[in-house]
């Protein structure tokens, strides 16, 4: 997991793999507010962005998840949210496994989860070795415009 802000991309880029830099350059160079919600292809199924609009919800209403094939860059274009994070290191009970069709599994509970708070311009990179619980309230419920860049691992 990696947490930073798009404003520091020039400084951070040297420490990031090329595919993640490419995804972040897409975010930095695109008018996200002008895009409709939905999928935007960057490089077919190898790299694409999902534009999402929603209101944050209590953490108990959100499910922790992980992916097997894709890295997520979760970028908050506007708003503020908390994202739960835990390493995929413990035997957390799986509630539902959709790796085959949707590349996601959901957990019934997670050990050692930490909350990350992302405001406008912040992003977090989650690898297949990371559990994350996006869309959680950080203070009060708020509307969020988020982009999730999916990168084939």
N, C-alpha and C positions, 0 to 999 in steps of 0.2 A: 504494500500500500504506500502511496506517495500522496502528500497533500501540499498544495501550493496555490498561487494566484496567477492568473493570466498576465498580470502586469509585470511579473518577474520572469517571464518566459525567456527573454534574452539571457538572463543570468543562469537560469536553470537548465537550458537546452543542452549544454555540454555534458550534463550528467544523465541524460535520458536516452533511451534507445531511439533509433531513427523512426520507427513506426509511431511511437508515442509523440515524438516531436512533430511528425507530419499531422497527426490528429489535432495537436494543440495549435499548429499553424492554421489549420482549417478554422478552428474556433476563433483565433485572434484576427483572422482576415475576413471573416464572414459577418454580415449584418444579421445576426440571429433574430432580431426583432422583426425583420422583414420576411422571415420564412414561415410558412404554414406548419402546423403540427404534423408530424409524420416522419417518414424515412427520407433521408437525403443520401444518395450514393456518393461516396468519395472514391472508392476503388471496388465496386461491386460488393460481393459478400466478404471480401478480404478486409474492407474498412468502410463503415457507413455510420451515419449519425441518425439518432432518433430524437426529434424535437418534441418536447412534452410540456404541457401546461396543466397544472393541478394545484390543489390546495393541500398544504401539509396536514398530517393527521397525527394523533397520538401514537407513540412508539408501539404500544400494545396492539394497535390496529394494523401495523405493518409487519411483513414477514421477512426474516433474514433469508438471504439467498446467496448462492455461488454459481459460477459458470465453469464449464469444463473446457470450452473451445475459445472463448473470447475474453479479452481484456476489456474492461470498461474505463473510459475517462468520463466521469460524472462532473459536468460543468454547470454551475448555477449562473445563468445569464441574467436573471433578475429574481429578487426575493432572498429568502434565507431559510435554510433547513438544517436539520440534524441528520446525519447518516451514522447508523451503528456500524462498528467495524470489529471483527475478530479474525485472528488467523485460523485457517482451516487446519488446526493442529490437534484438536480434541475430538472425541467421539460424540459429536453433537447429533441428537436424533433427527433424522430426515423425516419430514412430514410428507413431502411429495417430490418425486424425481421426474423431471421432464427433460433430461439431458438429450435424449434421442431426437425429439422434435423441436424443442425450443431452447436448448442449451441453458437450462436453469434447474436448480433444485432448491426447494424451500425447506427450512429447518423448523422443527417444533420449538426448540430453544437453543440458546447459544451460551457457551461458557466464556467468561472474560471479555465481554463486549464493552467497547469504549465508544462514546459518542464524539463524532467530529461535527463541528458547526461550520457550515459553508454559507457565506454571504455572496452577494453579487460579485462575479469575477473569480471566485474560488473554484478549484477543481480538485478531485481526488481520483487517483488511478488505482483500480482494483484488479488484481491478477486472479487467475483460477485458484490460487492458493489462499484467497481472501474471501471471507464472508462479509456481506454488507447488507444494511437495512436502510434503503433510501426513503426520502419523502416524509421524514418525521418532523414533528413540531419542534422548533427551537424558540421557546418562549410562548408566543401565541400563534395560532394558525395563520398562515399567510399564503398568498398566491405565489407560485414559483413558475418560472420558465426555465427549463433545464434542457441541456443537450447531453445525451449519452452517446459518445463515440465508441463504437464496437470495433475492436481490432482483433483479427484472427491471431491467436497465440501461436 
